[in-house]
Amino acid sequence: MSPYLIAAAGGKVLGGLAQAIFSGQKKAERALDKSIEAIPDYTQAPSILRIYDETRRKYGVPIGQSAFYQRAQQNLRRKQAQGIASLQDRRSGLLGIQGITRAAEDIGLGIDEAAEKERERRFGQYMQASQMKAGQEAAAEQRKLLKQQQRISAAQAKAVGRAAVKRAGLTNIFSGLTDVAKAGLEDEDK
């Protein structure tokens, strides 16, 4: 048996053993794990959350407590007081107050209708903000799912890589042992 052949086969066995043990696969796995962990989680845009909270707060105000309604009522009372003050004598006061009161009631109904329309407008804004928020939440959920899928894919790739390196190392070990055995058989045949 040739010492060169034995040395070459032994080197092949040792190389395969080293390849199976020290493949550098762990370092690659850690780097891959770090890159997956570096994927940022989705955070909702603060402006959308602010819009949603503000519209929800505005929509939640009862009609009678809205700034629009109270301002209109205050203007109505002010005009009503001005109208009453403009009546000079008792006779015109008795006749005029009834007209001023009727007009104030009519205007009050108009204020109620306008306040209801304002509430409907705010509801529309609230619904738009709710849809924007729902879109943001869906995007966040989709981002989480994507990250999970990437983790699973990475784990699969790691498993395949480990198996390939181990298989290659074992193949080299058995190939080297086969070479040693063949060299021993050739020496016996001679």
Summary of the structure (lengths in Angstrom):
residues: 190
radius of gyration: 42.6
end to end distance: 9.6
largest distance: 147.2
contacts: 496
relative contact order: 0.18
helix: 89%
strand: 0%
